[in-house]
Amino acid sequence: MERNIALRLRYVGTRYHGWQVQKDMPTVCGTVQKALSSLCGHPVHVTGCGRTDAGVHALRYCASFRTGCSVPTERFPLAVNPLLPPDISVMDACEVPEDFNAVLSCEKKEYVYRIFNSRLRDPFFADRACFYPAPLDEGVMKRAAEEFVGTHDFAAVRSVGTETRTTVRTVYWYEVEREGDLITLRVCADGFLYNMARAMAGTLVYASEGKLRPEDIPALLAGRDRRMTGPTMPPGGLYMNRVWYPGTAGAMMAADLPWESE
């Protein structure tokens, strides 16, 4: 009998041209599909919860696929991980209802953007955080972040790319934290437009630099002009951090891994 399986993934996106399968380009989805197809003994089509861009990482990522193979659901992580490269790992698996779809069933997502704000770069943050040597004021960035919260048209902070029916999204929270030289931006929304999280981060940086005021952001969003907001920040600082679902998939994605609960 065919089962619908949801996987919890974790990956470093540096070597990949994003999630979505591309011809002649290594992608996370293509790599996972190849490993699952080998394990299951039939071609597997994997649906991911979002199209992370080239160089973007995932701390928690959900993907779903259908299979009639005999591998027990709880054994998928141990069975498929030896077939995957070390920068992609399946952390958990569960059987989900027939109508579950990793992208369509997702209720909201949280991205984290990390900025290493120091005059000297740290090689251990290479491709893991955006190195930004100019001083940043996290207080100003917090005030700017608050202006994004709510339901707005976010066309002013999206790049031309995937076409969508609407550019209106709801941002539930946008938090800014600093710990030493590391600034972490944490934004949760019901969906994200192409490059939206990175453009929002760039707009917070512009606010810190005095190139715009936090209180200007509502008018900039209303103007829908991408040229008036901040730059699209480099991909290496961006992580898909959390995704929310109902039912068994939601419980799987919400559970802390051992090192996350410390």
C-alpha positions in Angstrom: 0.0 0.0 0.0 1.3 3.4 -0.9 2.2 5.7 2.0 2.5 9.5 2.2 5.7 10.2 4.1 6.9 13.5 5.6 10.6 14.0 6.3 12.3 16.5 8.6 15.5 17.6 6.9 18.5 19.7 7.9 21.1 20.9 5.3 23.9 23.3 4.5 23.1 24.9 1.2 26.5 26.2 0.2 27.2 23.6 -2.5 23.7 23.6 -4.0 21.8 25.7 -6.4 18.8 25.9 -4.1 16.1 23.4 -3.3 14.3 23.1 -6.6 15.5 20.6 -9.1 17.5 22.2 -12.0 18.9 20.7 -15.1 22.7 20.1 -14.8 22.9 21.8 -11.5 23.2 20.2 -8.0 20.2 20.9 -5.9 19.0 19.8 -2.5 15.8 18.3 -3.8 17.6 16.5 -6.7 20.1 15.0 -4.2 17.3 13.8 -1.8 15.2 12.4 -4.7 18.1 10.4 -6.0 18.9 8.9 -2.6 15.2 8.1 -1.9 14.7 6.5 -5.3 17.7 4.3 -4.7 16.4 3.3 -1.3 12.8 2.7 -2.4 13.6 1.0 -5.7 11.4 3.3 -7.7 11.4 6.9 -8.9 10.5 9.3 -6.1 9.1 12.8 -6.4 9.8 15.0 -3.4 7.8 18.1 -2.6 9.5 20.6 -0.3 8.0 23.2 2.0 9.8 26.1 0.2 12.2 27.0 -2.6 15.3 28.0 -0.7 17.7 29.8 -3.0 21.3 28.9 -3.9 23.5 29.0 -0.8 20.6 29.2 1.7 20.6 26.7 4.6 17.9 24.9 6.6 17.9 24.1 10.2 14.4 22.6 9.9 12.9 21.7 6.5 9.9 19.6 5.7 9.5 17.5 2.5 6.9 14.9 1.5 6.9 12.0 -0.9 4.8 8.9 -1.7 6.1 5.3 -1.7 4.9 1.7 -1.7 8.3 0.4 -0.6 8.7 -1.9 2.5 11.0 0.4 4.5 9.3 1.1 7.9 8.5 4.8 8.2 10.6 5.2 11.4 13.6 3.7 9.6 13.8 6.2 6.8 16.4 8.5 8.5 18.9 5.7 9.2 18.3 4.1 5.9 18.6 7.1 3.6 21.3 9.1 5.3 24.2 6.8 4.2 23.0 7.6 0.6 23.2 11.3 1.2 26.2 13.7 1.3 27.3 14.9 4.7 25.8 18.3 4.2 22.2 16.9 4.0 20.6 14.8 6.7 17.1 13.4 7.3 16.4 13.9 11.0 13.0 12.2 11.3 10.1 10.8 9.3 6.4 10.2 9.9 3.4 9.0 7.9 0.9 11.7 7.1 -2.7 11.8 5.7 -3.3 11.3 2.0 -4.0 15.0 1.4 -0.8 16.2 3.1 1.5 18.3 1.0 4.7 19.8 2.4 4.1 23.2 0.7 0.3 23.5 0.5 -0.2 22.2 4.1 2.3 24.6 5.7 0.7 27.2 8.0 3.7 29.5 8.5 7.5 29.6 8.2 10.3 31.3 10.2 13.6 32.4 8.6 16.7 33.4 10.5 19.3 35.8 9.0 22.7 36.0 10.7 25.1 38.9 10.4 28.6 38.7 11.7 29.1 42.4 12.6 32.9 42.8 13.3 35.8 44.6 11.7 37.6 41.3 11.4 36.0 38.3 9.6 35.8 34.9 11.2 36.5 32.1 8.8 34.2 29.8 10.8 31.3 32.0 9.7 32.2 31.9 6.0 29.0 31.1 4.1 27.2 30.7 7.4 26.7 34.4 8.3 27.0 37.7 6.4 30.2 39.4 7.2 29.4 43.1 7.8 32.4 45.2 9.1 30.6 48.5 9.4 28.9 49.2 12.8 25.2 48.3 13.0 22.8 49.6 15.6 20.5 46.7 16.6 18.2 49.2 18.3 17.4 50.9 15.1 17.1 47.6 13.3 14.5 46.4 15.9 12.4 49.5 15.3 12.6 48.9 11.6 11.7 45.3 12.0 8.5 46.2 13.9 7.3 48.1 10.9 7.1 44.9 8.8 4.8 43.1 11.3 1.2 42.7 10.1 -0.5 42.2 6.8 1.0 44.2 3.9 1.8 44.1 0.2 5.5 43.1 0.2 6.2 43.8 -3.5 8.8 46.4 -2.4 10.9 43.7 -0.8 10.8 40.9 -3.4 13.0 40.3 -6.4 11.6 39.6 -9.8 11.4 35.8 -10.1 8.6 33.3 -9.3 5.2 34.8 -10.2 2.6 34.7 -7.5 -1.1 35.4 -7.4 -0.7 38.1 -4.8 2.2 39.8 -3.1 0.3 40.3 0.2 1.6 38.4 3.1 1.2 38.4 6.9 4.3 38.8 9.1 3.6 37.5 12.6 6.9 38.6 14.2 10.3 40.1 13.3 12.9 40.0 16.1 16.4 41.3 16.2 18.9 40.0 18.7 22.7 40.7 19.2 25.0 38.4 21.0 28.6 39.8 20.9 29.3 40.3 17.2 26.5 38.1 15.9 23.2 39.8 15.0 20.3 37.4 14.4 17.2 38.5 12.6 14.2 36.2 13.1 11.1 36.6 10.9 7.9 34.5 10.7 5.2 34.9 8.1 2.4 32.9 6.4 4.6 32.9 3.3 7.6 34.6 1.7 8.1 36.1 -1.7 11.2 35.5 -3.8 14.2 37.0 -1.9 11.8 38.7 0.6 13.6 37.6 3.8 17.0 38.8 2.4 15.5 42.1 1.1 13.9 42.8 4.5 17.2 42.1 6.2 18.9 44.6 3.8 16.2 47.2 4.6 17.0 46.8 8.3 20.7 47.4 7.5 19.8 50.5 5.5 17.8 51.8 8.5 20.9 51.2 10.7 23.0 53.1 8.3 20.6 56.1 8.2 19.7 55.6 4.5 16.0 55.4 5.6 14.1 55.8 8.8 12.2 52.9 10.4 9.0 55.0 10.2 9.5 55.3 6.4 8.9 51.6 5.9 5.1 51.6 5.7 5.2 54.2 3.0 7.9 52.3 1.1 5.7 49.1 1.3 2.7 51.1 0.0 4.9 52.4 -2.9 5.7 48.8 -4.0 9.0 50.0 -5.5 11.8 47.6 -5.0 14.4 50.3 -5.8 13.4 52.2 -2.7 14.2 49.5 -0.1 17.4 47.9 1.1 19.6 45.5 -0.9 19.1 41.7 -1.1 21.6 40.4 1.4 23.9 37.5 0.6 22.4 34.0 0.8 24.9 32.4 3.2 23.4 34.2 6.2 19.9 32.8 5.6 18.4 29.7 7.3 14.9 28.2 7.1 14.5 27.8 10.9 11.0 26.5 11.6 7.8 25.4 9.7 4.4 24.8 11.2 1.9 22.1 10.3 -1.2 20.5 11.8 -1.2 16.9 13.1 1.7 14.5 13.1 3.9 16.5 10.7 3.5 19.5 13.0 4.5 17.5 16.1 7.5 16.1 14.2 8.7 19.5 13.0 8.1 21.2 16.5 10.1 18.6 18.5 13.5 19.9 19.6 16.6 17.9 18.7 18.8 16.9 21.6 21.2 19.8 21.1 18.4 22.3 20.5 16.8 21.7 24.0 20.0 22.3 26.0 
